[in-house]
Amino acid sequence: MFMVDIMISMIFFILLIICILVGVA
């Protein structure tokens, strides 16, 4: 179960970075 939680956290973090990059660009 921990692996799934880590995967979801990584995906959410990546999406957050993409949103920030799009907002800056």
C-alpha positions in Angstrom: 0.0 0.0 0.0 2.9 2.3 0.7 4.2 1.9 -2.9 0.8 3.1 -4.3 0.8 6.1 -1.9 4.3 7.0 -3.1 3.3 6.7 -6.7 0.3 9.0 -6.2 2.4 11.5 -4.3 5.0 11.6 -7.1 2.4 12.0 -9.8 0.7 14.8 -7.9 4.1 16.5 -7.4 5.0 16.2 -11.1 1.6 17.7 -12.1 2.1 20.5 -9.7 5.5 21.3 -11.2 4.0 21.2 -14.7 1.3 23.7 -13.7 3.9 26.0 -12.2 6.0 25.9 -15.4 3.0 26.5 -17.5 1.9 29.4 -15.3 5.4 31.0 -15.5 5.7 30.4 -19.2 
